[in-house]
């Protein structure tokens, strides 16, 4: 499989001699390669929706994921039959859930052709292909006309952009006047100290494990929205909302468990964590899985270390909520 053979070139982009600027310059190749490598692992370990959610009292893992999507969709304040853009859609799990929830039509865009093919096949299988269409394209230059969409959302995707103002500007351009953009953005928080070696290591692990050119601070993202012309309705860290009363923090699914029914936590216990690359290595040598699978597994494990560490330290959030409106005039 040619997709999995790309791993050496991918990890080289995060060599200590390479800068965030060089990754930003080559972001399209970086992100496309990352999702060629990671998509099947994500789907196997997490499901069809590639994002986090805090877990409220009484919720299952899946229920928390879907509730998190429905909340964002509700912030768009659109009518049944509206046309939305999912900006950075993965394999379209959120788009299919939101289309069923809101009765809307969704154009879902991803840079990665493998995700387009997989997502459209799933939409067909689930009988919702007429409502949800995945399209290959770059959100830094959206292949849509001005004033097209009744609303746009992005779930943990615009963090891959090398320039937030450029991607937000494209979203602004393609929204109808008066329409709303709502997103969950991956951000560094006010607790991040760029001089702290532990914080630096966490940031690097998140970037290499998740295909990010560079992690931005919350203030950078809010400022970029304002710069392109959006009226800010609300910004806040959604992961501070409801988990305190009998629920779980967003990063708990990435913390180890010895209970095989606690998925995906079971795969992060020390035996599974260290054993999976060995098992995959055996399968790789037998030709059962593609060459490069082991190194891909290790690359994703960097995210499995960095993300919960970032959550525990409070220096990172995967759900900096931003809700903004394109002015009527």
Secondary structure, 3 states (H helix, E strand, C coil): CCCHHHHHHHHHCCCCCCCHHHHHHCHHHHHHHHHHHHHHHHHHHHCCCCCCCCECCCCCHHHHHHHHHHHHHHCCCCCCCCEEEEECCCCCHHHHHHHHHHCCEEEEEECCHHHHHHHHHHHHHCCCCCCEEEEECCCCCCCCCCCCEEEEEEECCHHHCCCHHHHHHHHHHHEEEEEEEEEEEEEECCCCCCCCHHHHHHHHHHHHHHCCCCCCEHHHHHHHHHHCCCEEEEEEEHHHCCCCCCCECCCHHHCCCCCCCCCCHHHHCHHHHHHHHHHHHHHHHCCCCCCCHHHHHHHHHHHHHHHHHHHHHCCEEEEEEEEEECCCC
